[in-house]
Amino acid sequence: MSEHEDPFNNALTQLASIADILQVDPEYYEMLKSPIREITVSLPLKLSNGTALTFTGYRVQHNNARGPYKGGIRFHPKVSLSEVKALSMWMTWKSALIDIPFGGAKGGVSVDPRKLTLDDLERLTRKYVDALEQEIGPEVDIPAPDLNTNAQTMAWIMNEYSRLKGHNVPSVVTGKPIELGGSEGRSAATGRGVAICAREAVQTFLKKEMKDVTFAVQGFGNVGSNTVKTLMEMGAKIVAISDVAGGARAKSPSGHFEHSYDSLLQESTKAGSIAKISEIEEISNHELLETETDVLIPAALENQITEVNASKIKAKLIVEAANGPTTPMADKILGRMNVNIVPDILANAGGVLVSYFEWVQNLNRDHWAEDMVNERLELKMKKAFYDVLSYSQKENVELRRAALVLSVSRVVSAMKLSGWH
Ligand code: NAD
């Protein structure tokens, strides 16, 4: 198996090197290596066309030393236990890095949601909640959206859980529609946080202003589209964007998209893909990653930048909006090429941060204004960015290592103080 086929191995390789730097006691290292709980459930479902299928669902709870487990749920045909385990570990580090009182978890169902009707998808989501009712809860484990799940999915989860408990429990899940207790600013939060990190990294490493910098973004879903939107608001130039069906490189004389964000969204929704909009050159996802740009933002899936394509990347800065888009071998190659990488656990932490704000609002029966959410998001993202940057400069290590050292040390400290031995 090549390195990028097993995400959990990648997560363990990272942990091993950080445990070594921090001289983590072997007993704590052993505890961190294995998630506390790995749950696999069978989800039999009779589809509306009469076909009976059994789907496999997962929830992995990695660590709760700092607070309840927290992490998204993805619906994707390639969801595997290894992937969910890796993502749950990264959630532990992410919550600790952005400094909120949550641990790490992740969930998923191995399904291609595009092949199900909305009604089938709703019933599958409810079955997943029925199977995990005992394992999730506002003080235990709080799911959220991820790949191919959204506010509607979270509404079904909240409703099914509330039905099972016999009363309304909005705080069991975050990323809900505003009408059901969702937070203002949550759906845009991950992309907004990515753009904030990108802006700070551009100033730090490229010594440029956003208006003079070009960006290529892989993925135009929740995270990719909101990243593009915020980057455009900051005055940045977008030269290429892609989605699962392919990529679009701007064909205007200026070399960057002259569409407004709203027209990008409308045209791509109407055409079914960003690769089919007007005034573009159609490119593949591979070409997007290797395109001429100052900054590259992978915002789709893991393992997109590997030992095969790393040396062909032209960007001088990568901001990881997706989880695990760069394999460890690609990381080494890019390091030798002096490409700075803002790691996933820092760059995309805005999502879990505003999820935390949502949870706090739900527990307090409160509702914050969007400005207040965005102000707090900006403050926390900048604080985490500069904490990581200053550690990396002080110790002369890359940002990923600095971010992991800070977060793993916070988790180990919580485990020690709580007497986990
Ligand atoms: P999404 O389903 O809304 O969008 C995913 C996008 O990636 C779509 O545009 C899709 O067409 C594209 N895509 C899928 N397969 C692709 C491929 N093979 N090549 C190129 N593009 C492809 O998902 P999302 O919520 O935007 O999540 C994207 C990434 O961000 C994931 O890695 C996820 O774990 C991570 N993330 C999401 C959040 C969140 O709040 N949603 C938070 C933190 C991290």
Residues whose N, C-alpha, C, O or C-beta is under 5 A from the ligand:
A	BS01	NAD	P145 D146 L147 N148 T190 G219 F220 G221 N222 V223 G224 S242 D243 V244 N285 A299 A300 L301 A321 A322 N323 N348 G351
